[in-house]
């Protein structure tokens, strides 16, 4: 029987600016949006739903080896799907901007000082998992599989939300105006000709909560509340504070693992 805890985690949602604001504010909004995520990836080998309710783990300093442990198969009825359909921004990027915006890392090899990169980023939809703090059995399962990983030196996080974004892009190269070609005039007077048609990719952002914060002296009191003892509810709310956002990981390769009984 599920034991429901009446604790609430406050999630802050950023107000997104229109794509026609100044360049600096556009980039600031985009960077802030991605900093809410632990991992972002262009890897389309897995569907957004595959990440929900899983444990993500990796060794500190070894962020190229991201692994996902599927500890549960969430029932569709427990996954909240929210359609957003909002353009985060649309602009032309220089080589310097591509290099400074880590979420554009997929383009680093094709954009030089002679290129401009046009980017349209659409926030499509989000999937949110049932919190492991609302189900005692799930909570115990999360800790069961997280503890040996933590003891082995891994950082372990629970994937509670996945955002699906649509990234449309095309590259322009510096040159001369050519009849029949799409081109852009840059502020300095330089002309950039289109070198490729629009390409489209899914950009998945994964939002997590650090599981290891529940493996300390707070664990017993949290479990006590989950089992029905709500006498110390105020202090429990204070314990359940989301960890401070850290810089996100850009992951090209992600390995999925199934729990072996």
C-alpha positions as CSV (number, residue, x, y, z in Angstrom):
1,X,0.0,0.0,0.0
2,X,1.4,3.4,-1.0
3,X,2.2,5.8,1.8
4,X,1.7,9.3,0.6
5,X,3.8,12.1,2.0
6,X,2.4,15.6,2.0
7,X,5.7,17.3,1.4
8,X,6.0,19.7,-1.6
9,X,9.2,20.5,-3.5
10,X,9.0,24.1,-4.9
11,X,10.1,24.2,-8.5
12,X,10.9,27.5,-10.0
13,X,9.9,28.1,-13.6
14,X,11.8,30.8,-15.6
15,X,9.9,33.4,-17.5
16,X,11.0,33.2,-21.1
17,X,11.6,36.4,-23.1
18,X,10.6,36.8,-26.7
19,X,13.1,35.9,-29.4
20,X,13.4,39.5,-30.6
21,X,15.1,40.9,-27.5
22,X,18.7,41.9,-27.5
23,X,21.4,39.4,-28.2
24,X,22.8,39.4,-24.6
25,X,19.4,38.9,-23.0
26,X,18.5,36.1,-25.5
27,X,21.7,34.2,-24.6
28,X,21.2,34.8,-20.9
29,X,17.7,33.4,-21.0
30,X,18.8,30.4,-23.0
31,X,21.8,29.7,-20.7
32,X,19.5,30.1,-17.6
33,X,17.0,27.7,-19.0
34,X,19.6,25.0,-19.6
35,X,21.2,25.5,-16.2
36,X,18.1,24.1,-14.7
37,X,19.1,20.8,-16.2
38,X,21.8,18.4,-15.1
39,X,22.3,16.8,-18.5
40,X,21.4,17.9,-22.1
41,X,21.8,15.6,-25.1
42,X,21.2,15.3,-28.8
43,X,21.2,11.6,-28.5
44,X,18.0,10.3,-30.2
45,X,18.6,6.6,-29.5
46,X,16.2,6.9,-26.6
47,X,12.7,8.4,-26.3
48,X,12.1,11.1,-23.7
49,X,10.0,8.7,-21.7
50,X,13.0,6.3,-21.3
51,X,14.7,8.7,-19.0
52,X,11.7,9.3,-16.6
53,X,11.9,7.7,-13.2
54,X,15.5,6.5,-13.7
55,X,18.8,7.0,-11.9
56,X,21.5,8.8,-13.7
57,X,25.0,8.3,-12.4
58,X,28.6,9.1,-13.3
59,X,32.0,9.6,-11.7
60,X,33.1,13.1,-10.7
61,X,35.4,14.5,-13.5
62,X,34.3,11.7,-15.9
63,X,31.2,13.3,-17.4
64,X,31.7,11.6,-20.8
65,X,30.5,8.3,-19.3
66,X,26.9,9.0,-18.4
67,X,24.9,5.9,-17.4
68,X,21.1,5.6,-16.8
69,X,19.8,2.8,-14.6
70,X,16.2,1.9,-15.2
71,X,14.9,1.1,-11.8
72,X,11.2,1.3,-12.6
73,X,8.8,1.4,-15.5
74,X,6.5,4.3,-14.7
75,X,2.8,3.8,-15.5
76,X,1.7,6.2,-18.2
77,X,-1.0,7.5,-15.9
78,X,1.6,8.7,-13.4
79,X,3.6,10.7,-16.0
80,X,2.5,14.3,-16.5
81,X,2.9,15.6,-20.1
82,X,2.8,19.4,-20.5
83,X,2.8,20.9,-24.0
84,X,4.7,24.2,-24.1
85,X,5.2,25.0,-27.8
86,X,7.1,28.2,-27.2
87,X,10.1,29.6,-29.1
88,X,12.9,30.2,-26.6
89,X,14.9,32.2,-29.0
90,X,15.8,32.7,-32.7
91,X,19.0,34.3,-33.8
92,X,22.2,34.2,-35.8
93,X,25.3,32.9,-33.8
94,X,28.9,33.8,-34.4
95,X,31.7,31.3,-33.8
96,X,32.4,32.9,-30.5
97,X,28.8,32.5,-29.4
98,X,28.7,28.9,-30.5
99,X,31.8,28.2,-28.4
100,X,30.5,30.0,-25.3
101,X,27.1,28.4,-25.4
102,X,27.8,24.8,-24.4
103,X,24.4,23.6,-25.5
104,X,25.5,24.4,-29.1
105,X,28.5,22.1,-28.8
106,X,27.2,19.9,-31.5
107,X,28.1,22.6,-34.0
108,X,31.6,23.4,-32.8
109,X,33.3,21.5,-35.7
110,X,31.3,23.1,-38.5
111,X,31.1,26.8,-37.5
112,X,34.3,28.8,-38.0
113,X,35.1,32.5,-38.0
114,X,33.8,32.6,-41.6
115,X,30.4,31.3,-40.6
116,X,27.1,32.3,-39.0
117,X,24.8,29.8,-37.4
118,X,21.1,30.4,-37.5
119,X,19.3,28.7,-34.6
120,X,15.6,28.5,-33.7
121,X,15.0,26.8,-30.4
122,X,11.5,25.6,-29.6
123,X,10.5,24.3,-26.2
124,X,8.1,21.5,-27.3
125,X,6.9,19.6,-24.2
126,X,7.9,18.2,-20.9
127,X,7.4,14.9,-19.0
128,X,7.3,14.8,-15.3
129,X,7.6,11.6,-13.2
130,X,5.9,10.7,-10.0
131,X,8.1,11.9,-7.2
132,X,9.8,9.1,-5.3
133,X,8.9,11.1,-2.2
134,X,5.2,10.3,-2.6
135,X,5.6,6.5,-2.6
136,X,7.4,4.7,0.2
137,X,8.1,1.6,-2.0
138,X,9.6,3.7,-4.8
139,X,11.6,5.7,-2.2
140,X,13.1,2.5,-0.8
141,X,13.9,1.3,-4.3
142,X,15.7,4.5,-5.2
143,X,17.8,4.3,-2.1
144,X,18.4,0.5,-2.5
145,X,20.0,1.0,-5.9
146,X,21.6,4.3,-5.2
147,X,23.6,3.3,-2.1
148,X,26.0,0.9,-3.8
149,X,26.6,3.4,-6.6
150,X,27.4,6.1,-4.1
151,X,29.7,3.8,-2.2
152,X,31.5,3.1,-5.5
153,X,32.2,6.8,-5.9
154,X,29.4,7.7,-8.3
155,X,27.2,10.8,-8.2
156,X,23.6,9.6,-8.3
157,X,20.6,11.6,-9.3
158,X,16.9,10.8,-9.8
159,X,15.4,11.9,-13.2
160,X,12.1,13.6,-12.3
161,X,11.6,15.8,-15.4
162,X,12.6,15.7,-19.1
163,X,12.1,18.6,-21.5
164,X,11.9,18.0,-25.2
165,X,13.2,20.9,-27.3
166,X,13.2,21.2,-31.1
167,X,16.4,22.8,-32.5
168,X,16.3,24.0,-36.1
169,X,19.5,25.3,-37.6
170,X,21.4,26.2,-40.8
171,X,24.8,27.5,-41.6
172,X,25.9,30.5,-43.6
173,X,29.4,31.1,-44.9
174,X,31.0,34.5,-45.6
175,X,31.1,35.3,-49.3
176,X,29.5,37.4,-52.0
177,X,25.9,37.9,-53.0
178,X,25.0,35.1,-55.4
179,X,21.9,35.1,-57.6
180,X,19.4,32.4,-56.5
181,X,21.1,31.8,-53.1
182,X,19.7,32.7,-49.7
183,X,22.0,35.1,-47.9
184,X,22.3,37.2,-44.8
185,X,23.9,40.6,-44.4
186,X,25.8,41.0,-41.1
187,X,26.1,44.4,-39.3
188,X,29.6,45.1,-40.5
189,X,28.5,44.8,-44.1
190,X,29.8,41.2,-44.6
191,X,27.6,38.9,-46.7
192,X,27.0,35.2,-45.7
193,X,25.5,32.7,-48.1
194,X,23.5,29.7,-47.0
195,X,25.6,26.5,-47.1
196,X,22.9,24.0,-46.1
197,X,19.1,23.7,-45.7
198,X,17.5,23.7,-42.3
199,X,18.4,20.7,-40.2
200,X,16.2,19.6,-37.2
201,X,17.3,17.8,-34.0
202,X,15.7,17.0,-30.7
203,X,17.5,18.5,-27.8
204,X,16.6,16.6,-24.6
205,X,17.2,18.3,-21.2
206,X,17.1,16.1,-18.1
207,X,16.3,17.6,-14.7
208,X,17.3,15.7,-11.6
209,X,17.5,15.7,-7.9
210,X,20.6,14.5,-6.0
211,X,19.7,11.3,-4.3
212,X,22.6,11.3,-2.0
213,X,21.1,14.1,0.1
214,X,18.6,11.5,1.4
215,X,21.4,9.2,2.6
216,X,22.4,11.1,5.7
217,X,21.0,11.9,9.1
218,X,17.8,13.2,7.5
219,X,16.9,9.8,6.1
220,X,15.4,8.3,9.2
221,X,13.2,11.3,9.9
222,X,12.0,11.5,6.3
223,X,11.1,7.8,6.4
224,X,9.3,8.4,9.7
225,X,7.1,11.0,8.0
226,X,6.5,8.8,5.0
227,X,5.3,6.1,7.3
228,X,2.6,8.4,8.8
229,X,4.4,10.3,11.6
230,X,3.7,13.9,10.5
231,X,4.4,15.5,13.9
232,X,7.6,17.1,12.6
233,X,6.4,18.1,9.2
234,X,7.8,21.6,9.2
235,X,11.3,20.5,9.7
236,X,10.9,17.9,7.0
237,X,9.9,20.5,4.5
238,X,13.1,22.4,5.3
239,X,15.1,19.2,4.7
240,X,13.7,18.6,1.3
241,X,15.4,21.5,-0.5
242,X,16.6,21.1,-4.0
243,X,20.3,21.1,-4.4
244,X,21.8,24.3,-5.9
245,X,21.9,24.2,-9.7
246,X,25.3,23.3,-11.1
247,X,26.7,23.6,-14.6
248,X,25.0,21.1,-16.9
249,X,26.7,18.2,-18.8
250,X,26.5,18.0,-22.5
251,X,26.3,14.2,-23.2
252,X,26.8,12.8,-26.7
253,X,26.7,9.2,-25.4
254,X,24.4,7.8,-22.8
255,X,24.4,4.1,-21.8
256,X,21.1,2.6,-20.5
257,X,21.2,-0.3,-18.1
258,X,18.4,-2.5,-16.8
259,X,18.1,-3.5,-13.2
260,X,19.1,-7.1,-12.7
261,X,17.0,-8.9,-10.1
